[in-house]
Amino acid sequence: MKTPALALFACLVAIVALAQEPSSHHATKADVDRWMSELSNWGRWGRGDQMGSVNLITPAKRKAAAALVQEGVSISLAHDADTEKSVDNPSPYVHKMLSTGARPAGPFVMDEYAVNYHGLAHTHMDALTHMAWEGKMYNGIPQTEVTEQGAKVLAVTAFKEGIFTRGILIDIPKLKNLPFLEPGTPIYPEDLDAWEKKAGLKVGPGDVVFVRTGRWARRKKLGPWDPARVAGLYATCAKWLKQRDVAMVGSDSDTDVMPSGIPGVQPMHPILLVAMGTPIFDNCDLESLADAAAKRNRWSFLITAAPIPMPGGTGSPLNPIAVF
């Protein structure tokens, strides 16, 4: 039984702890620095680990995800490769025909693609080597390990066997009865909690979470806009994702709300990629998925994705597929 003095001391400790924890709507660079340590998965799967939280996609998790397929209906989560230059697509895909029907190479027509896929235009996967924090990548590996020849470690080839697990769609515009979020709208942990309650599910270990802001729906209606302002996750969502032990995070933009509210820092990327070792799917097109999920009132599905196994690559364009 606690004495009054011990009870008072425990209350004071709790109050101090709460005072140190930032509001879910306000975080500072100091908070991000602290989370880089507190939310770290460094060493969790060994010092030589190359896969980070994708290790949470176990054989048992894959078997359970396969059992989610009831109808065999598949939906692409990739936005069509865009060859038109615009304010939000400064480096469009380059599509060059090497031979055509008018000038075939024997019986064949052939082409080639070229793209700078990182950024806010093309659907792609960020490998763990894509970013560093204070000179260190995931597991404390120096950023200098990335050279002109590519990444010596943490390259996208670590995920050559593909991603095959349960996907969860978190549809924030639907939660708020909106067609889309306006640029710069932050998503907070309480929004993620509210979606779990509305959807009747719980995000768990090994899941891939896709957060819809309605970016592509807005672009279709109103046209492109300066990507310095995009809706996305506020920094305090990082702790929520770590508590759920997600394998990966995806969105229809580049995950972070921009501006981030923390000058000079795009916090979700370093916390996910560097601290947690959690790869990211950027610029997914979640509109067809949102329609399909709403039609079925079902927000979980099998998700599969396979990056191009480019040795030394820092990521890959890809076409994630959801299957109901």
CORPEBEL-V970056 format. One line per field, one symbol per residue. burial: # if it has 9 or more other ideal C-beta (glycine too) atoms within 8 Angstrom, else .. A space follows every 10 residues. Layout:
burial = ???
//
This chain:
burial = ......#..# .......... ...#..#.#. ##..##..#. ##......## #######... ##.###.##. ....#####. ##...#.### .##.#...#. ...#....#. ..#.#.#### ########## ###..####. #.#.##...# ##.######. .######### #####....# #.#######. ######.... ..#.###### #########. ....#.#.## ########## ##.####### ########.# ##..#.#### ########## ########## .###....## #####.#..# .#######.# ####
//
